[in-house]
Amino acid sequence: MVHGPAALLAIAVFMASLGMGSAAFASCEGSISQFVPAVVGDGGGLVNVTISMAEGPGRVYTTVYPRMGVMTQESIEQAVSFAYGLSGTGETCDMLVDFGANPQTSYIDGPSAGTALAVMAYALLENRTLRNDTVITGTIEPDGSVGPVGGLYEKARGAAGMGAKYFITPVESIYEMMMLRGMEGQYGIRVVQARNVGDVIGFMTENRSIPDGEGGLEVVERGTPDVPQYDSSGILAFRRVAENMVELERGLASSIEDSGNESAEIRGFFEAEAARQDGIIEKGYLFSAANEAFLNYIDISTINAIISGGPDLARKKGEAGICLTGIRRPDLTDTNFEWVVGADQRQGWAYQRLEGTDIDESMLEDEKFAAYNELMYAQAWCVVAKELLGAAPPGGARISESAWKGIAEKRISEARALDLIDDDYVERLDIAQSNFDAGRYGAAIYDAVYVIENGNAAGWQPSEEEIGALVSEPRESLWGMVYQSHAAFLLAQNESSVAYRTAMFSAGLDAATADMADAAAAPDGSAPEGAQDAQEAGGWGNYAIPVAASLGISIFLFLVLLLILTRRTHGAYGTRFGKADRAKQKKG
């Protein structure tokens, strides 16, 4: 997850098309240039990429601008190394990878450039010519296999817009494959699935067909991953969230109707996915299982819409809005605040996705399905928020969220000082600011921490030993332990870069949560007697009344409080979340 949805900037497809040149390898000279369809924001674009050779011992360089994240750097190094090994020439020349003087973005991150870059480097080393009608995307694994990527829909549209005839992808998710299949007839582009870089090189340099690359929808069951047992005893309450998410996925999978278009295979795949996640839960990776089920829940819902022939976007947007405005936030206490803050975060993400997804009757069919998928993220985050609130422990002393205002200001300021331009980080920081403005300081802190820790991680490339040590560190907070378990899951599957970022986030959450607990426990941070958190119609506020000296005064103050709550909580989100309220009104 992807999931979700909503997440990192994905720039990774190299177009083997315009402006290609080469020179003899023996002299360590020459270059090869291609266009890179890039996923930037909600659309696609092109970045011109050039690989050049120079005298040297086999080092790999990248240009200073645009800036590159650790995952992109690792992907470039791995791709060039693989190309050297495949060509058998040995690393006897330096390679420079240049993303052009005027790219559409100033920051690049993600590993999905691997396959295309390996093909380009190999062609340069072997003085081969690449065909000019094909776009390639996919990560590269150490054994040369083509790994999964995100943003296929946006990349395919970008490729089609450039007139590409073929779009080479990894064997991807069923939802994305169905979306791409629908685009074939509409845009005249052929989707070809590839398993290894060798097949892609054969296609690009010798016009050889990729085995089964243009076959039917491929459904491959994954099974439970071979990962070590993890001690989840500190977050057992989260098991309920994970199990409920898997059951929601399983129930939706069983509802896929037989319609003669591979629906039985699709249903069987997702039922096997639910069984896989049961196994992951038993292994102790509760969040990892819940995250997979979350993403599958979104995909299944979208696939059902594709099978049924057309999504009702207005209805879906209204359903998501009603779900969100129906969330009831409990009193904030020193025992439940981490659960409540986690729910606040996801509610904020959902509102952002809901407001950011435009719908229009004039949209093309593929655009409607993509918009439906975005709206499903909003609805799924709403479901998770309710699950978190349902799992929150009862009791505890009430606390005032205002005690966290200073911490939130500091964290947001620290995040802004990093001056990050990745869309994911910018979006998270915007949500953090909106949460702050609405008085949801806890959620603002957690989202700001996400930006800070990912920003810090992007500038450092630790060793495998350092990553392992970080992932093995004990955590104390709920979300620190939850994300640390996911980091361990990722590391066990050799996804070290993402594991490192996740472990950094885990450590940051631990530190932030400790600060929040200390602030809430301070004499001037505890809630006044009778303080009450309230939420209605998508908003909440903190209100306090003193203890009444007599029954008459108590009744009077209760009536005043009731009047205040009735008048004020309906507007607590302000204009940012107004669209969800309007959606509720439309649905009655």
C-alpha positions in Angstrom: 0.0 0.0 0.0 -0.3 1.2 -1.0 -2.4 1.6 1.5 -3.5 3.7 0.4 -4.1 5.0 -0.6 -2.9 7.2 -0.1 1.3 7.6 -0.4 5.6 8.5 -1.7 6.4 10.3 -5.0 6.6 7.6 -7.7 8.8 8.5 -10.7 10.0 5.5 -12.4 9.0 4.8 -16.0 11.7 5.2 -18.6 10.4 5.7 -22.2 12.7 4.0 -24.7 11.9 6.4 -27.4 13.2 9.8 -28.5 16.8 11.1 -28.7 18.8 7.9 -28.3 22.6 7.8 -28.9 25.4 5.4 -28.1 29.1 5.0 -28.4 31.7 2.2 -28.1 32.1 0.9 -24.6 35.8 0.3 -24.8 36.5 4.0 -24.7 34.1 4.7 -21.8 32.3 7.2 -23.9 28.8 7.7 -25.2 25.3 8.2 -23.8 21.8 7.1 -24.2 18.7 9.3 -23.5 15.1 8.4 -22.9 12.0 10.1 -21.7 10.6 9.3 -18.2 6.8 9.4 -17.8 6.6 10.7 -14.2 3.7 10.5 -11.7 3.5 14.0 -10.3 0.4 14.9 -8.2 -2.7 13.5 -9.9 -1.3 13.2 -13.4 1.6 12.1 -15.5 4.4 13.9 -17.2 7.8 13.3 -18.9 11.4 13.7 -17.6 14.2 13.3 -20.1 16.8 10.9 -18.7 20.4 10.5 -20.0 22.9 7.8 -18.9 26.5 8.7 -19.9 29.7 6.7 -19.5 33.1 8.2 -18.4 36.5 6.9 -17.4 36.5 5.6 -13.9 36.4 2.5 -11.7 32.7 1.7 -12.0 31.1 4.3 -9.8 27.5 5.6 -10.3 26.7 9.3 -10.1 23.4 11.2 -10.2 22.9 14.9 -10.8 22.3 17.3 -7.9 19.0 18.5 -9.3 16.4 17.1 -9.1 17.1 15.8 -5.6 16.8 12.1 -5.2 15.7 9.9 -2.3 17.5 6.9 -1.0 15.3 4.4 -2.7 15.9 6.0 -6.1 19.7 6.1 -5.5 19.6 2.4 -4.5 17.5 1.5 -7.5 20.0 3.3 -9.9 23.0 1.5 -8.4 21.3 -1.9 -8.5 20.2 -1.4 -12.1 23.6 -0.4 -13.3 25.3 -3.2 -11.4 22.9 -5.7 -12.9 23.6 -4.3 -16.4 27.3 -4.7 -15.9 26.9 -8.3 -14.7 24.7 -9.2 -17.6 27.0 -7.7 -20.2 30.0 -9.4 -18.7 32.2 -6.4 -19.2 33.1 -5.7 -15.6 32.6 -2.4 -13.9 35.3 -0.5 -15.7 33.5 2.8 -16.5 31.7 5.3 -14.4 28.0 6.0 -15.1 26.2 9.3 -14.8 22.4 9.4 -14.6 21.0 12.8 -15.5 17.3 13.6 -15.1 17.4 16.7 -17.3 17.7 20.4 -16.8 14.0 21.1 -16.5 12.1 18.1 -15.0 8.5 18.5 -13.9 9.5 17.9 -10.3 12.5 18.9 -8.1 12.4 15.7 -6.0 12.5 12.0 -7.1 12.0 9.0 -5.0 10.9 5.4 -5.3 12.6 2.3 -6.8 10.4 1.7 -9.8 13.0 3.1 -12.3 15.0 -0.1 -11.9 14.0 -2.2 -14.9 14.0 0.6 -17.4 17.3 1.9 -16.2 18.9 -1.6 -16.3 17.7 -1.9 -19.9 19.2 1.5 -20.8 22.5 0.8 -19.1 22.8 -2.6 -20.8 22.0 -1.1 -24.2 24.7 1.5 -23.6 27.3 -1.1 -22.6 26.5 -3.4 -25.5 26.0 -0.6 -28.1 22.5 -1.8 -28.8 19.6 0.1 -30.2 16.3 0.2 -28.3 12.9 0.2 -30.0 11.1 3.5 -29.9 7.5 2.6 -29.2 7.6 1.3 -25.7 7.3 2.5 -22.1 8.8 0.4 -19.3 8.1 0.4 -15.6 9.1 -1.9 -12.7 11.6 -2.3 -10.0 14.6 -4.6 -10.3 15.4 -7.3 -7.8 18.9 -8.7 -7.3 18.1 -11.7 -9.4 16.9 -9.6 -12.3 13.2 -10.1 -11.7 10.8 -7.2 -12.3 9.2 -6.1 -9.1 5.8 -4.3 -8.5 5.3 -0.5 -8.7 2.6 2.0 -8.0 0.9 4.5 -10.2 0.4 2.2 -13.1 -2.8 4.0 -14.2 -1.2 7.4 -14.3 1.9 6.1 -16.0 -0.1 4.3 -18.7 -2.1 7.4 -19.5 1.2 9.4 -19.7 2.6 6.7 -22.1 -0.5 6.7 -24.2 -0.4 10.4 -24.4 3.0 10.2 -26.0 1.8 7.7 -28.6 3.5 4.6 -27.1 2.4 1.3 -28.6 3.5 -0.9 -25.7 3.5 -0.5 -21.9 5.7 -3.0 -20.1 4.8 -3.6 -16.5 5.4 -6.1 -13.7 2.7 -8.7 -13.0 0.6 -6.3 -11.0 -2.5 -6.2 -8.8 -5.8 -7.4 -10.3 -7.4 -4.0 -9.9 -4.6 -2.2 -11.8 -4.5 -4.9 -14.5 -8.2 -4.6 -15.1 -7.9 -0.8 -15.3 -5.0 -1.2 -17.8 -6.9 -3.7 -19.8 -9.8 -1.3 -20.1 -7.4 1.4 -21.3 -6.0 -0.8 -24.1 -9.0 -0.4 -26.4 -9.6 3.2 -25.4 -6.1 4.5 -26.0 -4.7 2.0 -28.4 -1.8 0.9 -26.1 -0.9 -2.8 -25.5 -0.1 -3.8 -21.9 2.7 -6.4 -21.6 3.6 -8.0 -18.3 7.2 -9.0 -17.7 8.8 -11.2 -15.0 12.5 -10.5 -15.6 14.7 -7.9 -17.1 16.2 -10.4 -19.6 12.8 -10.7 -21.3 12.4 -6.9 -21.4 15.9 -6.6 -23.0 15.0 -9.2 -25.6 11.8 -7.3 -26.4 13.5 -3.9 -26.6 16.7 -4.9 -28.5 15.7 -7.9 -30.6 11.9 -7.6 -30.9 11.4 -10.9 -29.1 8.0 -11.5 -27.6 7.8 -11.7 -23.8 6.5 -15.1 -22.7 2.8 -14.9 -21.7 3.3 -11.1 -21.6 0.1 -10.4 -23.5 -2.0 -13.2 -22.1 -5.2 -13.0 -20.0 -5.5 -11.7 -16.5 -3.0 -13.5 -14.4 -4.0 -14.5 -10.9 -1.2 -15.8 -8.7 -1.8 -16.7 -5.1 0.9 -15.5 -2.8 0.5 -17.7 0.3 1.7 -16.8 3.8 5.2 -15.2 3.6 8.1 -17.1 5.3 8.9 -14.6 8.1 10.0 -15.2 11.7 7.5 -15.1 14.5 7.1 -11.6 16.0 6.3 -10.8 19.6 3.1 -8.7 19.4 2.2 -9.0 23.0 2.5 -5.3 23.5 -0.2 -4.5 20.9 -2.7 -7.4 21.4 -5.6 -4.9 21.4 -4.7 -4.1 17.7 -5.3 -7.7 16.8 -9.1 -7.0 16.8 -8.6 -4.2 14.3 -6.5 -6.5 12.0 -8.9 -9.4 12.2 -12.0 -7.2 11.5 -10.3 -5.7 8.5 -9.5 -9.2 7.1 -13.1 -10.3 7.7 -14.3 -7.2 5.9 -12.1 -8.1 3.0 -13.2 -11.7 3.0 -16.9 -10.8 3.0 -16.5 -8.4 0.1 -14.5 -11.0 -1.8 -17.3 -13.5 -1.4 -19.7 -11.0 -2.9 -18.0 -10.9 -6.3 -20.6 -12.2 -8.7 -19.9 -14.8 -11.5 -20.2 -12.8 -14.7 -18.1 -14.8 -17.1 -15.2 -12.4 -17.1 -12.7 -14.2 -14.8 -14.7 -13.2 -11.7 -14.4 -16.7 -10.2 -10.6 -16.5 -10.4 -10.7 -13.0 -8.9 -12.9 -14.1 -6.0 -10.6 -17.1 -5.4 -7.5 -14.9 -5.4 -8.9 -12.5 -2.7 -10.2 -15.4 -0.6 -6.6 -16.7 -0.7 -5.4 -13.2 0.2 -7.5 -13.2 3.3 -6.1 -16.6 4.3 -2.6 -15.2 3.8 -3.4 -12.4 6.1 -4.7 -14.8 8.7 -1.3 -16.4 8.6 0.5 -13.0 8.9 -1.6 -12.2 12.0 -0.7 -15.6 13.6 3.0 -14.7 12.9 2.5 -11.5 15.0 2.6 -8.8 12.2 -0.8 -7.3 13.0 -0.5 -4.0 11.2 1.0 -5.7 8.1 -2.0 -8.0 7.8 -4.4 -5.1 8.4 -2.7 -2.9 5.8 -2.9 -5.7 3.1 -6.5 -6.3 3.9 -7.2 -2.5 3.8 -5.7 -2.2 0.3 -7.5 -5.3 -1.0 -10.8 -4.0 0.4 -10.4 -0.9 -1.8 -9.4 -2.9 -4.8 -12.2 -5.4 -4.5 -14.7 -2.6 -4.2 -13.3 -1.0 -7.4 -13.3 -4.3 -9.2 -16.9 -4.9 -8.3 -17.7 -1.5 -9.8 -15.7 -2.4 -13.0 -17.5 -5.7 -13.3 -20.9 -4.1 -12.8 -20.3 -1.8 -15.7 -20.1 1.7 -14.2 -19.6 3.4 -10.8 -22.0 5.8 -9.2 -19.5 8.4 -8.1 -22.0 10.8 -6.5 -23.4 8.0 -4.4 -20.0 6.7 -3.3 -18.9 10.2 -2.4 -22.1 10.6 -0.3 -21.6 7.3 1.4 -18.0 8.2 2.4 -19.2 11.6 3.7 -22.0 10.0 5.7 -19.6 7.5 7.2 -17.2 10.2 8.3 -19.8 12.5 9.8 -21.1 9.5 11.7 -17.9 9.0 13.7 -18.4 9.7 17.4 -15.2 10.7 19.3 -15.1 9.6 22.9 -13.7 11.6 25.8 -9.9 11.9 25.5 -8.2 10.1 28.4 -4.7 9.1 29.4 -5.4 5.5 28.5 -7.2 5.9 25.1 -5.5 9.0 23.6 -3.2 7.1 21.2 -6.2 5.2 19.7 -8.2 8.4 19.4 -5.3 10.3 17.8 -4.8 7.4 15.4 -8.5 7.6 14.5 -8.3 11.4 14.1 -5.4 11.0 11.7 -7.3 8.6 9.4 -10.4 10.8 9.6 -8.3 13.7 8.4 -6.8 11.7 5.5 -10.2 10.6 4.5 -11.6 14.1 4.4 -8.6 15.2 2.4 -9.2 12.4 -0.2 -12.9 13.1 -0.3 -12.4 16.8 -1.0 -9.6 16.2 -3.4 -11.5 13.8 -5.7 -13.5 15.7 -8.3 -16.4 13.9 -10.1 -18.0 14.9 -13.3 -20.5 13.2 -15.7 -18.2 14.1 -18.6 -15.3 12.0 -17.3 -14.0 9.1 -19.4 -14.8 5.6 -18.2 -11.3 4.9 -16.9 -11.3 8.3 -15.1 -14.5 7.3 -13.3 -13.0 4.1 -12.1 -9.9 5.9 -10.9 -12.0 8.4 -9.1 -14.1 5.6 -7.5 -10.9 4.0 -6.3 -9.9 7.4 -4.6 -13.2 7.7 -2.9 -12.9 4.1 -1.6 -9.7 5.2 0.2 -11.8 7.9 2.0 -14.5 5.3 3.0 -11.9 2.7 4.0 -10.0 5.2 6.2 -13.4 6.0 7.8 -13.9 2.3 8.6 -10.5 2.0 10.1 -11.0 5.1 12.3 -14.2 3.6 13.7 -12.3 0.3 14.3 -9.6 2.1 16.2 -12.2 3.9 18.4 -13.9 0.6 19.0 -10.7 -1.0 20.2 -9.7 1.9 22.5 -9.5 0.9 26.2 -12.1 2.3 28.5 -11.5 4.4 31.6 -8.6 6.6 32.5 -8.4 10.2 33.6 -9.6 12.8 31.2 -7.0 15.0 29.6 -7.1 18.2 27.7 -5.8 18.2 24.1 -4.8 21.9 24.5 -1.8 20.6 26.5 -0.4 19.4 23.2 -0.7 22.7 21.3 2.9 23.8 21.9 4.2 20.3 20.9 2.2 20.5 17.7 3.5 24.0 16.8 7.1 22.8 17.3 6.7 19.6 15.2 4.9 21.4 12.4 7.6 24.1 12.4 10.3 21.5 12.3 8.6 19.7 9.4 8.3 22.9 7.4 11.9 23.8 8.0 12.9 20.7 6.0 11.4 22.3 3.0 10.3 19.0 1.5 8.6 19.1 -1.9 7.5 15.4 -2.3 3.7 15.5 -2.9 3.1 12.9 -0.1 5.0 15.0 2.5 3.4 18.3 1.4 -0.1 16.6 1.6 0.6 15.2 5.1 1.9 18.6 6.3 -1.3 20.3 4.9 -3.4 17.8 6.8 -1.3 18.4 10.0 -2.0 22.1 9.7 -5.7 21.5 9.2 -5.8 19.3 12.2 -3.9 22.0 14.2 -6.4 24.7 13.1 -9.3 22.5 14.2 -7.7 21.8 17.7 -6.8 18.2 16.9 -3.2 18.7 18.1 -2.5 15.0 18.6 -3.2 14.1 14.9 -1.2 17.2 13.8 1.8 16.0 15.8 1.7 12.4 14.4 1.4 13.6 10.8 4.2 16.2 11.3 6.4 13.4 12.8 5.8 11.4 9.6 7.1 14.2 7.5 10.1 14.9 9.8 11.3 11.3 10.1 10.8 10.5 6.4 12.6 13.7 5.5 15.5 12.8 7.7 15.6 9.3 6.4 15.8 10.5 2.8 19.1 12.1 3.4 20.8 9.0 5.0 21.8 5.6 3.5 22.5 3.3 6.5 24.0 -0.2 6.2 22.0 -3.3 6.5 23.4 -3.8 10.0 22.3 -0.3 11.1 18.8 -0.9 9.7 18.6 -4.2 11.5 19.6 -2.6 14.8 17.1 0.2 14.4 14.3 -2.3 13.6 15.2 -4.4 16.7 15.0 -1.5 19.1 12.1 -1.8 21.7 9.3 0.7 21.5 6.9 1.9 24.2 4.0 3.7 22.5 1.1 2.0 20.8 1.9 3.4 17.3 5.6 3.1 17.9 5.1 -0.7 18.5 2.6 -1.0 15.6 4.9 0.5 13.0 8.0 -1.2 14.4 6.3 -4.5 13.8 5.6 -3.5 10.2 9.3 -2.4 9.8 10.3 -5.9 10.9 7.9 -7.5 8.4 9.3 -5.4 5.6 12.9 -6.2 6.6 12.1 -9.9 6.7 11.1 -9.6 3.0 14.3 -7.7 2.1 12.6 -4.4 1.7 15.3 -2.6 3.7 14.8 0.9 2.5 11.1 1.0 3.4 11.8 -0.9 6.6 14.3 1.8 7.5 11.9 4.7 6.9 9.1 2.8 8.8 11.4 2.2 11.8 12.5 5.9 11.8 8.8 6.8 11.9 8.3 4.4 14.7 11.0 5.9 16.8 9.7 9.4 16.1 6.2 8.4 17.2 7.7 7.0 20.4 9.4 10.2 21.3 6.3 12.4 20.3 3.9 10.2 22.3 6.2 10.4 25.4 6.1 14.2 25.1 2.3 14.2 24.8 1.9 12.0 27.8 4.2 14.2 29.9 2.4 17.4 28.8 -1.0 15.9 29.6 0.1 14.7 33.0 1.6 18.1 34.0 -0.4 20.1 36.5 -1.3 22.8 34.0 -2.0 20.3 31.3 -4.7 18.1 32.9 -8.3 18.7 32.0 -10.4 20.8 34.4 -13.0 19.0 36.4 -16.0 18.2 34.2 -14.1 18.7 30.9 -15.7 17.0 27.9 -14.7 16.3 24.4 -17.6 16.2 22.0 -18.1 15.4 18.4 -21.0 15.7 16.1 -21.5 15.9 12.4 -17.8 15.5 11.7 -16.4 17.9 14.2 -15.5 18.1 17.9 -14.4 20.6 20.4 -13.2 20.8 24.1 -15.6 22.3 26.5 -15.4 22.6 30.3 -17.7 23.6 33.1 -16.9 23.9 36.8 -18.4 21.6 39.4 -21.7 23.1 40.4 -22.2 24.1 44.0 -25.8 23.3 44.0 -28.3 21.2 42.0 -29.9 24.3 40.5 -26.7 25.7 39.2 -25.8 22.2 37.8 -29.0 22.0 35.8 -28.6 25.5 34.5 -25.0 25.0 33.4 -26.0 21.7 31.8 -28.6 23.4 29.7 -26.1 26.1 28.7 -23.6 23.5 27.7 -26.1 21.6 25.7 -27.0 24.8 23.8 -23.3 25.5 23.1 -22.7 22.0 21.8 -25.7 22.1 19.6 -24.6 25.4 18.0 -20.9 25.0 17.7 -19.9 21.4 16.9 -21.5 21.4 13.5 -18.9 23.8 12.2 -15.8 22.5 14.0 -14.1 21.4 10.8 -14.5 24.8 9.1 -14.6 25.2 5.4 -12.0 22.6 4.7 -14.3 19.7 5.4 -17.5 21.4 4.3 -18.0 19.2 1.2 -18.6 16.1 3.4 -21.3 17.9 5.2 -22.9 18.9 2.0 -22.7 15.3 0.8 -24.6 14.3 3.9 -27.3 16.8 3.2 -27.7 15.5 -0.3 -28.2 12.0 0.9 -30.8 13.1 3.5 
